[in-house]
Amino acid sequence: MLKLDLTYTNDFLSEEEITNAESVVKALHDDLVHKRTPGSDYLGWLDLASRTLQEGITDILEAAKKIRDHADALVVVGIGGSYLGARAAYEWVKPEYYNQLSKAERGGPEIYFLGNHISADAVSDLLTVLKGKQVYVNVISKSGTTTEPAIGFRLIREWLIKEYGEQETKGRIVATTDASKGALRKLATEEGYKTYVIPDDVGGRYSVLTPVGLLPLAVIGVDIEKLLQGAADAEKAFGSASLADNAAYRYAVLRNALYRKGYVTEIFAHFEPALHYFAEWWKQLFGESEGKNEKGVFPASVGYTTDLHSMGQFVQEGYRNLFETFVHVENGIHNVQVPSAKNMDDGLEYLAGKELGWINDKARLATQSAHAEGGVPNVLIQVADRSEYTLGTLFYFFERACAMSGLLMGVNPFNQPGVENYKTKMFQLLGKPGYQK
Ligand SMILES: O=P(O)(O)OC[C@H]1O[C@H](O)[C@H](O)[C@@H](O)[C@@H]1O
């Protein structure tokens, strides 16, 4: 399902330093599955995929088909956990220039994201692109009160009303939010929007396999059943208490052991542009889960080989507090060969006829070896391909690993109290009622 290769951590950590954690992991695993951990109200993700498959996804698929049949463009409004999972899966599964393909080639509407910033320029640029298109909106907010998506939604809703009138607009909006609380739930009820519920027991950064991710992904033709199946199978594959059998727990123990040795920054490294937003999703997952009580591994990311020409110097020789986690996709979608061009004199003829995938992989092997030599331990996680199934397994692998890692670190991996501080200060500056100094 997924291979965890520790070849390049062996010089930095002994196997004993990992197996020593066996009994602690067993105890924490017991707490996790019996819902006795800190934040145990947020453990709905543990078996979310298998439960969702059992309950069925017909309603989501039907709603998605309706939008697919009528829309030229879907605008997804959300931030953080209500944004990154869908974006990660879209970019993982679909071609890099999906929106630029013809509708027939795409098989679904274009997709755009809004509400993940407060930039007037970015909003205006999006509205320009939407002109003349049949637009549908999926607004997503668990709390229903987050400033960025609330602003984004106001703007796109006003745009829809101008284009299609009040009545028709209501049929073009789907709201994904809390079952009963929050401003978005209230508005959706008043306006009669179609709605989906984000379960109470699933936090934002663990919500990609709820309607938060499933609806927009189904609209653009991502096979959400396979995505869920991958995660459901991962529930079993990474459900064992034993470190020997559970790669997710092994990875969790490893990053804690490295952390205790001073490797306090983890760089998620990949060699495929399609994984860029997966890395962004991963950063929120680990950053919000662990970064508290003045603890936590700082999650960063790089896209190689691009960043070997920018960050590569630092990783090789800079301040030594780094370790890397490589996620390697074994089989790309396309095969491309280097063409022969004898008159170019660029020293590349020895690679004529070679596959780019093969060259990319040699670059990855060389990077892992060089960085380890430079004092950067690195972990390799190998997955088969860019299929929905594989992605589902990887989402779950990291969720499970993150929960265990945070618990090992002694923090509550399921809250994010620190995020409120900037919000309070911003509300004071904005003059929000009730927030005056
Ligand atoms: O879905 P929402 O309630 O709008 O929240 C969106 C995001 O914003 C917050 O401030 C949190 O830090 C995130 O954990 C959350 O995913």
PDBQT file of the ligand as one rigid body, heavy atoms in Angstrom, charges set to zero:
ROOT
HETATM    1  O1  LIG A 501     -13.976  25.829   8.412  1.00  0.00    +0.000 OA
HETATM    2  P1  LIG A 501     -13.711  27.062   9.167  1.00  0.00    +0.000 P 
HETATM    3  O2  LIG A 501     -14.438  27.081  10.477  1.00  0.00    +0.000 OA
HETATM    4  O3  LIG A 501     -14.001  28.290   8.343  1.00  0.00    +0.000 OA
HETATM    5  O4  LIG A 501     -12.197  27.091   9.555  1.00  0.00    +0.000 OA
HETATM    6  C1  LIG A 501     -11.175  27.182   8.616  1.00  0.00    +0.000 C 
HETATM    7  C2  LIG A 501      -9.815  27.165   9.285  1.00  0.00    +0.000 C 
HETATM    8  O5  LIG A 501      -9.634  28.339  10.032  1.00  0.00    +0.000 OA
HETATM    9  C3  LIG A 501      -9.182  28.358  11.337  1.00  0.00    +0.000 C 
HETATM   10  O6  LIG A 501      -8.787  29.579  11.809  1.00  0.00    +0.000 OA
HETATM   11  C4  LIG A 501      -8.397  27.206  11.849  1.00  0.00    +0.000 C 
HETATM   12  O7  LIG A 501      -7.123  27.523  12.302  1.00  0.00    +0.000 OA
HETATM   13  C5  LIG A 501      -8.333  26.035  10.911  1.00  0.00    +0.000 C 
HETATM   14  O8  LIG A 501      -8.122  24.865  11.666  1.00  0.00    +0.000 OA
HETATM   15  C6  LIG A 501      -9.569  25.904  10.084  1.00  0.00    +0.000 C 
HETATM   16  O9  LIG A 501      -9.450  24.798   9.226  1.00  0.00    +0.000 OA
ENDROOT
TORSDOF 0
